[in-house]
Amino acid sequence: MKEGSKGRGKRLLIFGLTVPVLFAALVLFLQQSESQRVAAQKQRLQSAEADYQTFQSAMLADLPEPVARYFRYVLTDGQPLIASAAMSQNGVLRTAISSPEWTKFTAKQFVAPAATGFVWNARVAVRPGFHVSVVDSYNSGVGAGRVSLLGALTVVQAENIAELNSGALHRYLAEAVWYPTALLPQAGVQWAALNDNAAIASLTDNGVTVSLEFRFNDIGEVIGIYTDGRFGQFDGGYRQTPWQGEFRNYQLVDGMRVPRYGEVGWFIDGKLELVWKGEIDDIRYAFLTEKQ
């Protein structure tokens, strides 16, 4: 009996050691698969081609004054148009409007204006030693979002829903202050004046058109964006809700002035509820080059 008890104890010990190892191996495998999916998304964005162009102040002749002031401030003649931008971010976010808790995140974002698309890969701290990964993307008119535990076990996923596609295109347009040549008319953006410090930007991609109000200060910075109708997900469904973002702390990067700080939120019952606050730690550009 004693020998039998020892044998059972040994088997239980081996089982107790094996299961965690197998689970860790499974998590590692799934994390690698997720990394490969993100890399493939970036590769698809990078494969888009665009003709070589440079910014020239003559491009501003027909633009509303606040928009022309913005481009004169953030760009200089001869600035090549951006092919892609790679950003590192950190900040805090709320997972729901109703949540009082702010959670820290770090993220890598890759944007390809030639493809009118992006992929945002974030690590969101939940508690010490535990995190969720959030991957949001937009490519070829398709918006997608995925949340996974430890970057491995998918718990929420959505893709190619009309409202999600529109909301992702809104985001791409709003965040173009970080890749400003994508806001030029040559990149497909149409501008209409509102007043001396505001204008409407409209962008069409794959048959979907979105518009945002851009707000400028007197020196030419975009200090905010607003729309009364971006689609967001609330209580398990999508609805159009007023959405607003603010930007500040402009710095010179590769000859362009871009904001280092941004925050966005939704208006709920007339009150702005911020859900994201982020700093740009690093941003690196690749530019369209003249083909030989």
N, C-alpha and C positions, 0 to 999 in steps of 0.2 A: 504493500500500500504506500509505503513511504517513497519507494522508487517511482511508483505511478504518479504520486503527487509531484515529485520533482520533475518528472517528464512533462506533466501538464503545465507546471510553472514555467519550465523552459520554453515550451511552445508558446505560451501566452506572452512571455518576454520577447521572443522573436517576432511574434505578431505585432506586439506593441511598438517595436522598433521599426518594423517593415512598413506599416501603414503610413506613418508620417513621412517616411522617405519616398514612398510611392506618390503620396499626395503632393509633396514638394516637387517631384519630378514632373507630375502632370501640370502643376501651376507654371513651372518653368517652360514646358513645351507650349502651353497655351499663350504665355506671355510672348514667346518668340513668334508664334503665329500671328499675334496681334501686331507686333512690330513689323512683320513682313507685310501685313495688310496696309498699314500706314505708309510704309515705304513704297508700295505699289501705287497707292493713291498719289503720292508725291511725284512718282515717275510719270503717271498719266498726265498730271498737270504740266510737268516740265516738257512733255513731248509736243505741246502746242507751239505753233510757229507764228511769228509776226514780222512784218517788214520793219527794217531798221528806220528809226526816226529820232530826231532830236527836238527838244523844245526850242521854239523861237518866239520871241515876244509878239511877232506878227500874228501868231495864232490867236491872240487875245482880242483882236479888233472887234469882233461881233459879240463878245461876252458882256454880261452885266458888270457894272463897275465893281461891286464887292468881290465878284469871282475873279476878275482881272487883277484886282489888288492882291488877292490871295496868291495867285500864281506868280505875280511879280515878287512877292515876299518869299515864297518857298522854293522857287526855281530860278535858274539863271540861263541866259541864252546859251545854247549848245549842250544843255543837259540831256544825255541820252535817256530814252524812255526805259522804264523798269521792265525787265523780263520776269524777275522773281524777287521775292523778299523772304528772308528767314528770320524769325523773331523768337527771342526768349522772353517769357513773361513771368511775373509773380504777382500775387495779390490775394484778395479774399472774395468769396462769393457766397450767395445764399442759394440753396438747392430749391427753394420754393418761396413765393411771395409771403406765405403765412409763417415761414420759419424765422424766429428771432436770432438764430445762430449764424454767425459768419465763419466760414471755413477757409483755411489757407489752401492755395493752389500754386502750382508751377506749371508752365505750359510751353510747348514749342508750336509755333504756327508757321506754315509755309503757304505763300500766296503766289499765284502766277497770273498777273493781269492779262497776259496773252490768251490764257484759257478762261478768264473770268471765273477763277475758282480758288479754293483754299482748303487746307486741312489743318485742324486745330487739335492737338493731342495734349491733354491736361492730366495731371496727377493731383487728385484732391484728397487732402488728409481727412480721415474720419476720426481716428484716434491713434495714439502711438503704436507704430508697427502695423497699421492697417490703413489702406487707401482704396479709392476707386479711381478708375481711369475713365475719362470722358473724351471721345473722339467725335468732333463735329466736322462736317465737310460739305463742300458744294463743288460740283464738277459736271459739265455738260448739261446744265439745267436741273441737276438732281441734288437735292439736299439730303443729308443723312446724319443720324446721331446714334451713338452707341455708348452705353455705360456698362462697365464691367468691374467686378470685384477683383482687386489685386492685379488689374490689367489682364485678367485671364478668363473669368467666368462671367459671360454676358448676362445681364439682368434686365436691361432695357435696350430696345433697338427699334429704329424707325427709318424708313428710306422711301424717297420718291412719292411723298404725299404732297398734293398741290400746295397746301398751306405751309408745309415745311420747306418746300422749294422756294416759295416766295419769301418766307422769313429769312432763309439763308442768303438770298440775293440782297435783301435789305441790309443784312449784316456786312456782306462784302462791300457794298457801296458806302456804308457808314465808316468802315475801317480803312477806306482808301486814303484817309489822311496820313496813314502810315506808309503808303505807296502812292504818292500824290500824282505821278504822271498818269495814273489810271483814272483820274478825274478830268483829264483833258477831253475836249470834244473829239479829238483823234482816237480816243479810246472808247468812244461810243456814248459818252455822257452828254445829255442835252440840258442846258441851263436856261432858267427863266427867272427874271428879277422879281423880287417881292418888295424890297426897299433898299435903302443905302447900306444895310448891314445883314441882308438875308436874301437867299435865292433858292429856288427849287432845282434839285438835280434829279434827272430821270435816266434810268438805264433799262434797256431791254436785252434779255438773254433767253434764247430758246423759247420765244413766244410769250415770255412773262415780263411785264414792266413794273418796276417799283420806283417810287419817288420819295425823296427826303428833303426836308428844309435844312439847309446849311446856314449856320449863324456865324458871322464874322465880327471881329473887333476892328478898331480903326487902323491897326497896323497891318492887318491882313490875315491874322490867324483864324482858322476855324476853331471856334470855342464851343460849338455845340451842334447837334443834329436833332431833328424831331420829325416824327410822323404820327398822325392820329390813327393809322391803320396798319401796323405791322402784325402779322399773325404770330401768336404765341400759344403755348400749351398751358391751359389752366383747367384744373379739376378733371383731368382725363380727356379733354377735348381742345380743339383749336378755336380761337376767336381773335378777331382784330381788336387791338387795344393800343391806345397811345403809348409811344415809346420814345425815350429821350436819352441822349448821351452828351457828355461834356469832355473836353480835352484841354490840357494845359501843359506847361513846361516844355516849350518848343526848344529843340536843340539842332545843331547843324550835323548832318550825317551824309557823307559822300556828296557834299555840295547842295543838299536839300534840307529844308527845315521841317522837322516832324515832331509831333508831341510825344513826350515820354510817359504821360499819364492819361488815363481815360477811365470813365465810369458810365454805366448805363443802368436804366431802370424802366419800369412800367408805371403808368398812371392808373391807380386803382381808386375808384370813387373820388377822383379829382386830386389825389395825393400821389406824388412821385415816390415810388418804392424802389430804391436802388437794389440791384441784385448782383452787380459785378463791379469791382474796383481793381484796376491793374496798372502795374508799371512795366515799361519795356526795359528790360535789362540790357538787351543787345539786339541790334538789327543789322542784317547784312544783305546787300543787294547784288543782283546780277543784272546787267543791262543788255538791251538789244545791241547787237553788233552788226556792223556792215559786212555783208557777205562778199567774199573775194571771188 
